[in-house]
Amino acid sequence: MSLESEADQPGEAVLPGTLPEALRAELVAFRRDLHMHPELGNQEFRTTAAIKARLEAAGLRPRVLATGTGLICDIGEWDGGRPMLGLRADIDGLPIPDTKSECAYRSTVPDRAHACGHDVHTTVVLGAGLVLAELHKQGKLPRPVRLLFQPAEEVLPGGATDAIECGVLDGVGRMIAVHCDPRVDAGRIGLRQGAITSACDRLEVALDGPGGHTARPHLTTDLVTAAARVAIDVPALVGRRVDTRSGVAITWGRIESGHAPNVIPQHAELSGTVRCLDIEAWRQAPDLVVAAIDEVANLHGAKSEINYVRGVPPVVNDPDVTDLLRDAMTTRRGAHSVEDTEQSLGGEDFSWYLEHVPGAMARLGVRTPGERTVRDLHQGDFDADESAITVGVELFTAAALLDAGK
């Protein structure tokens, strides 16, 4: 594999690590294969094997995580000195059907899809690893770099916690990642210093009461009304007990109760998510939410049982690492290729790594320029402009080279 040193984009500086055409085509094919064979969190055996085989074919020594899926691979040997830069990808799919009817590489697995772009993330880090490995052979990679292919990002509290326990951060000083963004054109990235995603927890509530006839609601606990009041009043109560700037949002995805129109049920269930823009509000959220649910349930005579499942804190981009990504993208494609982005209410378990080391996540544009329809994440028709793979690879290779040069 021959790597060009000269720039092939207007405004691009002379920096090794751009992609030869043969590798571009190979990476697109690799991504399409992953897209056709999505696997859920902690079940990514085929995906792990495919990544491992390609890295070994390049003469590298990937190591599968002790959890059985996911792997790490170092480019170069770490000597115990300055810590490595880590490049992270998530490799799992989602439990939803792929609805792209006319797509040749649509999912072949029923009710499974790469509808969040993890196949793109994986291919970007794989491609960066192959390019950096070639540069290492040529003596052009001053410092080693670690590739991390993490399983189970979609499974709360995220596979990052298991990966950390497996020692993936040993020897790593900084981490970078990308996440597909269908609102940003391919060829561009979005950056933000500070929080770029939000905290996300899962909330499950069970309400119980004696039930009875709808003709006599005054003689029993009206659980349907109680559940409705919990759904409406709890978000309002919590919203008045935290700083409004913290952006705490409780959103219900399921409410279920009863079987007949003239019977007051004995049981009701609600489930949803709690999202916070601010990490301090996230730390306070469980106590505030549980107290509010108990208050509303007691007011209506219902007994409540609450399962508050801790999810992930916000991804808080380190200023220096964010600048590294900005410099890398500017070097490759010019300052016009970087845009400021807003904080999302989505959750991402990349945040767990940043509890230990500084890092930053960029939003990788995957919308075909000029396309008006936004194929949103976690939807069955999601797809990505595959030119974004080249952008991501060259962003990461430039970041690794610039980081090593500092």
Secondary structure, 3 states (H helix, E strand, C coil): CCCCCCCCCCCCCCCCCCCCHHHHHHHHHHHHHHHHCCCCCCCCHHHHHHHHHHHHHCCCCCEECCCCCCEEEEECCCCCCCCEEEEEEECCCECCCCCCCCCCCCCCCCCCECCCCHHHHHHHHHHHHHHHHHHHHCCCCCCCEEEEEECCCCCCCCHHHHHHHCCCCCCEEEEEEEEEEEEEECCCEEECCEECCCEEEEEEEEEECCCEECCCHHHCCCHHHHHHHHHHHHHHHHHCCCCHHHCCEEEEEEEEECCCCCEECCEEEEEEEEEECCHHHHHHHHHHHHHHHHHHHHHCCCEEEEEEEEEECCCEECHHHHHHHHHHHHHHHCHHHEEECCCCCCCCHHHHHHHCCCEEEEEEEEECCCCCCCCCCCCCCCCCCCHHHHHHHHHHHHHHHHHHHC
